[in-house]
Amino acid sequence: MTPKINLPSYLLKLQIISFITCLFILIVQGGVTFANAASSEEETYKNLEVFANVLSILKNNYVEDLDPEEVIQGAIKGMLTSLDPHSSYLKPESYRDLQIETKGSFSGIGIEITIKDGVLIIVSPIEGTPAAGKGLKAGDKIVKIEDQYTKDLTLMESVKLMRGEKGSQVTISIHREGWTDLKEITITRDVIPLHSVKAKMLEPGYAYIRITNFQAKTTKETQEALFDLQKDAPINGLILDLRNNPGGLLDQAIKISDIFLDTGIIVSTKGRVKNQNMEFRAHSDGERNNFPIIILVNEGSASASEIVAGALQDHKRALVLGVQSFGKGSVQTVIPMSNGAGLRLTTARYYTPKGISIQAKGITPDVVVENQPQQQDEKKEDEPQEPNYIREKDLKHHIKNGNEVDSPAGADTKEIKPKKQKEIIGKIESDLTDDQQLKTALMLLKGLDVFDKLKTPE
């Protein structure tokens, strides 16, 4: 026989607040019949009562004293974790960190991470950061941060442990495909740079712009890069490199796409709530960036990167080259809470101009070019094999695609000083030798330019 539980007053208040909240939700949601609403409300109230009972049992019978606030926050975290990999509860300090990250610089090691089956995995290291300098790669599993196993940590808790003051150190233990043992790597934290755009001329007339992530100033930096690149001569073709770009701000992805499009839909979003259904369109601003474009993508290109690639691909404004992208086709809204925390909630899927969802699927390149691995006989005996990349579809609780239509086949910019010209040319030649995708993209751009000239009447 189950003993009767006398609920503490704060739990009774919790039930009353939850009950009022349920009623409020039922009132504001239109189109639901009274019978269905009553049934749903009753079921929700029963579940809240079970939750309150469990909380009371824990408080009265657990082997150690419990902090009710910590237990409730743990329940909220678990609730959000059960939804999808990108929804989370941000404690006040984590919420402040997120705001700083998107607006300015922060000190850390410079990686984008996710969780799969309870394992912390690197989606991509950010170019030019301590993590990239230490050789961390997409697909690496972070097993420990200092002396804490990551399987016991949330995503935001892991992020917080790896961040810290510039110059301080953090040791992480990673496992990579092909390794038999964990490897401890000590990384010195640094300021993760604000600048997300790097640009250069590969050859006269052929420009290269790399966007490492989408931050508040990304569009401004890209426009400045285009202006600087065209100072001496017009651009005949552009390579837009979005490889290992984990995404960022939605509005920046839209504005970057708008630079190269004059009309039509850039991206649309659709959610369960009506106000999440939106369309974002291109605008003609008088600037003519009508040169051919090739976009480079790979397994680490996610979210905002895929919005840009999908928009320009669907409008036949650019060729996409590389391999299938990550496949994060969902939109997260951060909702501020009264206690200073934030609720990061997946509220919609986004769709390319042709109405295609890339969720758990990714952008399919028009031209598939794998990264050319080293020959086996050139590898050292202790050198690991290339890691298996993790994509959105591999993540536990990932949301479904939501669309049955198949996807179509398919640093600051600075003026180059004369004394550094040889050094930069040498670096470009090295890039083209080592980077098969970049080399193929440049070759295709030149071919497009030749065909363009053949079509132009004399």
Secondary structure as GFF3:
##gff-version 3
##sequence-region A 1 458
A	DSSP	alpha_helix	9	28	.	.	.	ID=ss1
A	DSSP	alpha_helix	34	61	.	.	.	ID=ss2
A	DSSP	alpha_helix	68	81	.	.	.	ID=ss3
A	DSSP	beta_strand	88	90	.	.	.	ID=ss4
A	DSSP	alpha_helix	92	103	.	.	.	ID=ss5
A	DSSP	beta_strand	106	108	.	.	.	ID=ss6
A	DSSP	beta_strand	111	116	.	.	.	ID=ss7
A	DSSP	beta_strand	119	125	.	.	.	ID=ss8
A	DSSP	alpha_helix	130	133	.	.	.	ID=ss9
A	DSSP	beta_strand	141	145	.	.	.	ID=ss10
A	DSSP	beta_strand	148	149	.	.	.	ID=ss11
A	DSSP	three_ten_helix	150	152	.	.	.	ID=ss12
A	DSSP	alpha_helix	155	162	.	.	.	ID=ss13
A	DSSP	beta_strand	169	175	.	.	.	ID=ss14
A	DSSP	beta_strand	183	188	.	.	.	ID=ss15
A	DSSP	beta_strand	190	192	.	.	.	ID=ss16
A	DSSP	beta_strand	197	203	.	.	.	ID=ss17
A	DSSP	beta_strand	206	211	.	.	.	ID=ss18
A	DSSP	alpha_helix	218	229	.	.	.	ID=ss19
A	DSSP	beta_strand	237	241	.	.	.	ID=ss20
A	DSSP	alpha_helix	250	260	.	.	.	ID=ss21
A	DSSP	beta_strand	265	270	.	.	.	ID=ss22
A	DSSP	three_ten_helix	274	276	.	.	.	ID=ss23
A	DSSP	beta_strand	278	281	.	.	.	ID=ss24
A	DSSP	beta_strand	293	297	.	.	.	ID=ss25
A	DSSP	alpha_helix	304	314	.	.	.	ID=ss26
A	DSSP	beta_strand	319	322	.	.	.	ID=ss27
A	DSSP	beta_strand	330	336	.	.	.	ID=ss28
A	DSSP	beta_strand	342	351	.	.	.	ID=ss29
A	DSSP	beta_strand	367	368	.	.	.	ID=ss30
A	DSSP	three_ten_helix	376	378	.	.	.	ID=ss31
A	DSSP	three_ten_helix	392	394	.	.	.	ID=ss32
A	DSSP	three_ten_helix	418	420	.	.	.	ID=ss33
A	DSSP	alpha_helix	421	434	.	.	.	ID=ss34
A	DSSP	alpha_helix	436	455	.	.	.	ID=ss35
###
